[in-house]
Amino acid sequence: MDFKLEKTDTQTKARAGLITTDHGEIQTPIFMPVGTASTVKAVHQRELVDDIKAQIILGNTYHLYLRPGTEILKAAGGLHQFMNWKGPILTDSGGYQVYSLSDRRKIKEEGATFSSHIDGSKHLFTPENVMDIQRVIGADIIMAFDECTPYPCEYKYAKDSMHMTHRWLKRCCERFDGTDPLYGYSQTLFPIVQGSVYKDLRKQSAETIASFEREGNAIGGLSVGEPDEEMYEMCEIVTDILPKDKPRYLMGVGTPVNLLENIALGIDMFDCVMPTRNARNGMLFTQHGIINIRNKKWENDFSPIDPDGTSYVDSYYSKAYLRHLIISKEILGAQIASLHNLSFYLWLVNTAREKILDGTFSEWKNRMVKQLNERL
């Protein structure tokens, strides 16, 4: 993997860059649609390419390991072949899913034991076998195995967890560097900064992660319930330390406003289930604010979802029609809403990139943040 920093905004830390992988280029800042179990829910792969213009998607090691399983993925030739996706893929190591299974997992130095949410079967994730699993999945960018701390969490727990994450990272790197890709193209390992919302821990973790000198770095353990202001404060501390010539990935974030504020702090890559999950429940994001399409006020509104056309579906479907589909629980409603929200997220980061390149990002960002928070 290669990263070229093209321009940094003069009034903020926002950056425009270019990541090159063996499956194609990624223009940053970028949002990655989440395809947890080898599908972006309710969206066809062709639509991801032709309509949403997704440059990279995300898969999840925990879910893919449990179903369909590594044997099937290896027999298929990896996740790219299995789901017929030609572009780059990033996989989360499963650390967040293990964190979310707090009632059915145990964490110790060896790794994390957990019970499957599917059938209750027992499994063990270690730094070593998570690297092996991600080799089989075959993503272009893979994540180190870490522990994601809850919010709030006591300082001692956050500190002990961070040090264990660093020890796990060393084991991840040793296993990754001691093995080869399986499908004839290269893979890249990103470490993950932890430390909860404690400034000294975040600083220490960022310095440790940077010392491993990998091709890119991730920031985890945020967007887990902490106030947005604390998220931004932690990101600012970390981005001041992580090397400027490598991409920075903020995991699991977030709202459109979160994206813009973190882009301004120097973050390059994002993912979140919010655009698709909220879409299925009738929440639509537009550049003028947020729409709850289930509200009766849209029943006779035959205008496009976003009149200014931030997504291709705005040329085809009205608010009234989409409301009817969502209220009627028609599958097409979830599809159209998901397409719209993902298109909007990609429009947002692409426009941010354009504004960084032409030197008008700060003014545009401040205006957009006010608009995006409106409830329509």
C-alpha positions as CSV (number, residue, x, y, z in Angstrom):
1,M,0.0,0.0,0.0
2,D,1.1,3.5,-0.8
3,F,-0.1,6.9,0.5
4,K,0.5,10.2,-1.1
5,L,-0.5,13.4,0.8
6,E,-1.7,15.8,-1.8
7,K,-2.7,18.9,0.2
8,T,-3.3,20.1,3.7
9,D,-5.8,22.8,4.5
10,T,-4.2,26.1,5.7
11,Q,-6.8,26.9,8.3
12,T,-7.4,23.4,9.7
13,K,-5.6,20.0,9.7
14,A,-7.8,18.6,6.9
15,R,-5.9,16.6,4.3
16,A,-6.5,15.3,0.8
17,G,-4.6,12.2,-0.1
18,L,-4.4,9.2,-2.3
19,I,-4.1,5.6,-1.1
20,T,-3.0,3.0,-3.7
21,T,-3.7,-0.7,-3.1
22,D,-3.4,-3.7,-5.4
23,H,-7.2,-3.4,-5.9
24,G,-7.3,0.2,-6.8
25,E,-6.9,3.8,-5.6
26,I,-8.8,5.5,-2.7
27,Q,-9.1,9.3,-2.7
28,T,-9.1,10.6,0.9
29,P,-10.9,11.7,2.9
30,I,-13.1,8.6,2.4
31,F,-16.1,7.0,3.9
32,M,-16.2,3.2,3.7
33,P,-19.7,1.5,3.5
34,V,-19.9,-1.3,6.0
35,G,-20.3,-4.7,4.5
36,T,-20.1,-6.6,7.8
37,A,-21.0,-10.1,6.6
38,S,-19.9,-9.8,2.9
39,T,-22.8,-7.5,2.0
40,V,-23.6,-3.8,2.4
41,K,-27.1,-4.4,3.7
42,A,-29.9,-3.8,1.1
43,V,-27.3,-2.6,-1.6
44,H,-26.2,-4.5,-4.6
45,Q,-22.4,-4.6,-5.5
46,R,-23.2,-3.0,-8.9
47,E,-25.0,-0.1,-7.1
48,L,-22.0,0.4,-4.8
49,V,-19.8,0.9,-7.9
50,D,-22.0,2.6,-10.4
51,D,-24.4,4.6,-8.2
52,I,-22.8,5.2,-4.9
53,K,-19.2,5.4,-6.3
54,A,-17.8,3.5,-3.3
55,Q,-14.0,3.2,-3.5
56,I,-13.5,0.8,-0.6
57,I,-15.8,-1.2,1.6
58,L,-15.4,-2.8,5.1
59,G,-15.9,-6.4,6.2
60,N,-15.7,-7.9,9.7
61,T,-13.5,-10.7,10.8
62,Y,-15.7,-11.8,13.7
63,H,-18.8,-12.2,11.5
64,L,-17.0,-13.7,8.5
65,Y,-15.1,-16.2,10.7
66,L,-18.4,-17.5,12.1
67,R,-20.4,-17.4,8.9
68,P,-19.6,-18.4,6.1
69,G,-16.3,-19.5,7.8
70,T,-12.7,-19.5,6.7
71,E,-12.9,-22.8,4.8
72,I,-15.5,-21.5,2.4
73,L,-13.8,-18.1,2.0
74,K,-10.5,-19.8,1.2
75,A,-12.1,-22.2,-1.3
76,A,-13.7,-19.1,-2.9
77,G,-10.3,-17.4,-3.3
78,G,-10.9,-14.8,-0.6
79,L,-13.6,-12.3,0.1
80,H,-13.1,-10.3,-3.1
81,Q,-14.0,-13.4,-5.2
82,F,-16.7,-14.6,-2.8
83,M,-18.7,-11.4,-3.0
84,N,-17.6,-10.3,-6.5
85,W,-16.1,-7.0,-5.3
86,K,-13.3,-5.7,-7.5
87,G,-12.2,-2.8,-5.3
88,P,-10.2,-2.5,-2.0
89,I,-11.6,-4.1,1.2
90,L,-10.7,-3.3,4.8
91,T,-11.4,-5.7,7.6
92,D,-12.0,-4.9,11.3
93,S,-10.2,-7.5,13.4
94,G,-13.3,-8.3,15.5
95,G,-12.0,-6.5,18.6
96,Y,-15.1,-4.3,18.7
97,Q,-17.5,-7.2,18.4
98,V,-15.7,-9.0,21.2
99,Y,-16.1,-5.8,23.2
100,S,-19.8,-5.7,22.4
101,L,-20.2,-9.3,23.7
102,S,-19.5,-8.3,27.2
103,D,-21.9,-10.9,28.7
104,R,-20.4,-13.8,26.7
105,R,-16.6,-13.2,26.5
106,K,-13.5,-13.3,28.7
107,I,-10.4,-11.4,28.0
108,K,-6.9,-12.5,29.1
109,E,-3.3,-12.2,27.9
110,E,-3.6,-15.1,25.5
111,G,-6.6,-13.5,23.8
112,A,-10.4,-13.4,24.0
113,T,-12.7,-16.3,24.4
114,F,-16.3,-15.8,23.4
115,S,-19.6,-17.5,22.7
116,S,-21.0,-17.2,19.2
117,H,-24.1,-15.1,19.0
118,I,-25.4,-17.6,16.4
119,D,-25.2,-20.9,18.1
120,G,-23.5,-20.3,21.4
121,S,-20.3,-22.3,20.4
122,K,-17.1,-21.4,22.1
123,H,-14.2,-19.7,20.3
124,L,-10.8,-18.1,21.0
125,F,-9.4,-15.1,19.2
126,T,-5.7,-14.4,19.7
127,P,-3.5,-11.9,17.9
128,E,-2.0,-14.7,15.9
129,N,-5.1,-16.5,14.7
130,V,-6.8,-13.2,13.9
131,M,-3.9,-12.4,11.6
132,D,-4.3,-15.9,10.0
133,I,-8.1,-15.4,9.6
134,Q,-7.6,-12.0,7.9
135,R,-5.0,-13.6,5.6
136,V,-7.7,-16.0,4.5
137,I,-10.4,-13.3,4.2
138,G,-7.9,-11.5,2.0
139,A,-8.7,-7.8,2.7
140,D,-6.2,-5.2,1.4
141,I,-6.1,-3.4,4.8
142,I,-6.4,-5.5,8.0
143,M,-6.6,-4.4,11.6
144,A,-4.5,-5.5,14.6
145,F,-6.4,-7.3,17.3
146,D,-7.1,-4.9,20.2
147,E,-9.4,-4.5,23.2
148,C,-12.0,-1.8,22.8
149,T,-12.7,-0.3,26.3
150,P,-16.2,0.8,27.2
151,Y,-17.3,4.3,28.1
152,P,-17.1,5.2,30.9
153,C,-14.2,3.2,32.2
154,E,-11.9,3.6,35.1
155,Y,-8.4,4.9,34.4
156,K,-6.6,1.8,35.7
157,Y,-8.7,-0.4,33.4
158,A,-8.1,1.8,30.4
159,K,-4.3,1.8,31.1
160,D,-4.1,-1.9,31.6
161,S,-6.1,-2.6,28.5
162,M,-4.0,-0.2,26.4
163,H,-0.8,-1.9,27.4
164,M,-2.3,-5.3,26.6
165,T,-3.4,-3.9,23.2
166,H,0.2,-2.8,22.6
167,R,1.5,-6.3,23.6
168,W,-1.1,-7.9,21.3
169,L,0.1,-5.5,18.5
170,K,3.6,-6.8,18.8
171,R,2.3,-10.4,18.4
172,C,0.1,-9.3,15.5
173,C,3.1,-7.8,13.7
174,E,5.3,-10.8,14.3
175,R,2.6,-13.2,12.9
176,F,1.7,-10.9,10.0
177,D,5.4,-10.3,9.0
178,G,6.1,-14.1,9.3
179,T,3.3,-15.1,6.9
180,D,2.5,-14.3,3.3
181,P,-0.7,-13.2,1.5
182,L,-2.7,-16.1,0.0
183,Y,-4.1,-14.7,-3.2
184,G,-1.3,-13.0,-5.1
185,Y,-1.8,-9.4,-3.9
186,S,-0.4,-7.5,-0.9
187,Q,-2.0,-6.8,2.4
188,T,-1.3,-4.0,4.9
189,L,-1.7,-4.1,8.7
190,F,-2.9,-1.1,10.6
191,P,-2.3,-0.8,14.4
192,I,-5.0,0.7,16.6
193,V,-4.6,3.6,19.1
194,Q,-6.5,3.0,22.4
195,G,-6.6,4.8,25.8
196,S,-10.3,5.7,26.3
197,V,-10.8,9.4,26.9
198,Y,-7.6,9.9,29.0
199,K,-5.3,12.4,27.4
200,D,-2.1,10.9,28.7
201,L,-3.1,7.4,27.7
202,R,-4.1,8.5,24.2
203,K,-0.7,10.3,23.8
204,Q,1.2,7.3,25.0
205,S,-0.7,4.9,22.8
206,A,-0.3,7.1,19.7
207,E,3.5,7.3,20.3
208,T,3.7,3.5,20.8
209,I,1.6,2.8,17.7
210,A,3.7,5.2,15.6
211,S,6.9,3.5,16.7
212,F,5.8,0.3,14.9
213,E,6.1,2.2,11.6
214,R,3.3,0.4,9.8
215,E,1.9,1.8,6.5
216,G,-1.2,3.3,8.2
217,N,-2.7,3.8,11.6
218,A,-6.2,3.5,13.2
219,I,-7.9,5.2,16.2
220,G,-10.3,2.9,18.1
221,G,-12.3,3.0,21.3
222,L,-14.2,6.2,20.3
223,S,-17.9,6.6,19.4
224,V,-18.8,4.2,22.2
225,G,-21.0,6.6,24.1
226,E,-18.6,9.5,25.0
227,P,-19.7,13.1,24.2
228,D,-18.6,14.3,20.8
229,E,-16.4,17.0,22.4
230,E,-14.3,14.3,24.1
231,M,-14.0,12.3,20.8
232,Y,-12.7,15.4,19.1
233,E,-10.3,16.2,21.9
234,M,-8.8,12.6,21.7
235,C,-8.5,12.7,18.0
236,E,-6.7,16.0,18.0
237,I,-4.2,14.7,20.5
238,V,-3.6,11.6,18.4
239,T,-3.4,13.2,15.0
240,D,-0.8,15.6,16.3
241,I,1.4,12.5,17.1
242,L,0.7,10.0,14.3
243,P,2.9,10.5,11.2
244,K,1.6,12.9,8.7
245,D,2.8,10.8,5.7
246,K,0.5,7.8,6.6
247,P,-3.3,7.5,6.5
248,R,-5.3,7.8,9.7
249,Y,-8.5,5.8,10.1
250,L,-11.1,6.7,12.8
251,M,-13.0,3.5,13.4
252,G,-16.8,3.4,13.7
253,V,-17.5,7.1,13.2
254,G,-20.1,8.5,12.7
255,T,-22.7,11.2,12.0
256,P,-22.2,13.6,9.0
257,V,-21.1,16.3,11.5
258,N,-18.7,13.9,13.2
259,L,-17.1,13.2,9.8
260,L,-16.6,16.9,9.0
261,E,-15.2,17.8,12.4
262,N,-12.8,14.9,12.4
263,I,-11.7,15.6,8.8
264,A,-10.8,19.1,10.1
265,L,-8.6,17.3,12.7
266,G,-6.6,15.4,10.1
267,I,-8.6,12.1,9.8
268,D,-8.5,10.4,6.4
269,M,-10.7,7.3,6.7
270,F,-14.1,6.6,8.2
271,D,-16.7,3.8,8.5
272,C,-20.0,3.5,10.3
273,V,-23.2,1.5,10.1
274,M,-25.3,4.6,10.7
275,P,-26.2,5.5,7.1
276,T,-27.6,2.1,6.4
277,R,-29.0,1.2,9.8
278,N,-30.7,4.6,10.2
279,A,-32.0,4.3,6.6
280,R,-33.8,1.1,7.3
281,N,-35.6,2.9,10.1
282,G,-36.5,5.9,8.0
283,M,-33.9,8.4,8.9
284,L,-32.4,10.2,5.9
285,F,-29.4,12.5,5.8
286,T,-29.4,15.5,3.4
287,Q,-27.2,18.6,3.1
288,H,-30.0,20.7,4.6
289,G,-30.6,18.5,7.6
290,I,-32.1,15.2,8.9
291,I,-35.5,13.8,7.7
292,N,-37.6,11.3,9.5
293,I,-39.4,10.0,6.5
294,R,-42.0,8.3,8.6
295,N,-43.5,11.6,9.7
296,K,-46.9,12.4,8.3
297,K,-45.7,15.8,7.0
298,W,-44.0,13.9,4.0
299,E,-47.1,12.0,3.0
300,N,-48.0,14.4,0.2
301,D,-44.5,15.7,-0.5
302,F,-43.7,14.7,-4.1
303,S,-40.3,16.5,-4.1
304,P,-37.0,14.7,-4.2
305,I,-35.4,13.5,-1.0
306,D,-32.6,16.0,-1.3
307,P,-33.7,18.8,-3.8
308,D,-30.0,19.6,-4.6
309,G,-29.4,16.0,-5.7
310,T,-26.6,14.7,-3.5
311,S,-27.6,11.1,-4.4
312,Y,-28.7,9.5,-7.6
313,V,-32.0,8.3,-6.2
314,D,-33.2,12.0,-5.9
315,S,-33.8,11.9,-9.6
316,Y,-36.2,8.9,-9.3
317,Y,-38.1,8.9,-6.1
318,S,-40.1,11.4,-4.0
319,K,-40.4,11.7,-0.3
320,A,-44.1,10.6,-0.5
321,Y,-43.2,7.4,-2.3
322,L,-40.3,6.5,0.0
323,R,-42.5,7.2,3.1
324,H,-45.2,4.9,1.7
325,L,-42.6,2.1,1.2
326,I,-41.1,2.5,4.7
327,I,-44.5,2.7,6.4
328,S,-45.6,-0.4,4.4
329,K,-42.4,-2.2,5.4
330,E,-41.6,-2.8,1.7
331,I,-38.0,-4.1,1.1
332,L,-37.6,-1.5,-1.6
333,G,-38.0,1.2,1.0
334,A,-34.9,0.0,2.9
335,Q,-33.0,-0.2,-0.4
336,I,-33.8,3.3,-1.6
337,A,-33.1,4.8,1.8
338,S,-29.8,3.0,2.1
339,L,-28.8,4.1,-1.4
340,H,-29.6,7.6,-0.6
341,N,-27.8,7.8,2.8
342,L,-24.6,6.1,1.4
343,S,-24.6,8.3,-1.6
344,F,-25.0,11.3,0.7
345,Y,-22.0,10.2,2.9
346,L,-19.8,9.7,-0.2
347,W,-21.0,13.1,-1.6
348,L,-20.0,14.7,1.7
349,V,-16.4,13.3,1.9
350,N,-15.9,13.9,-1.8
351,T,-17.0,17.5,-1.5
352,A,-14.8,17.9,1.5
353,R,-11.9,16.7,-0.6
354,E,-12.7,19.2,-3.3
355,K,-12.9,22.0,-0.8
356,I,-9.5,21.0,0.7
357,L,-7.9,21.0,-2.7
358,D,-9.3,24.4,-3.7
359,G,-8.6,26.0,-0.4
360,T,-12.2,26.7,0.8
361,F,-12.7,23.8,3.2
362,S,-12.9,25.7,6.5
363,E,-15.7,28.1,5.4
364,W,-17.7,25.3,3.7
365,K,-17.3,23.0,6.7
366,N,-18.6,25.6,9.2
367,R,-21.6,26.3,7.0
368,M,-22.4,22.6,6.5
369,V,-22.1,21.7,10.2
370,K,-24.9,24.2,11.0
371,Q,-27.1,22.8,8.2
372,L,-26.5,19.1,8.9
373,N,-27.8,19.4,12.5
374,E,-31.2,20.7,11.4
375,R,-34.2,18.5,11.9
376,L,-36.5,19.0,8.8
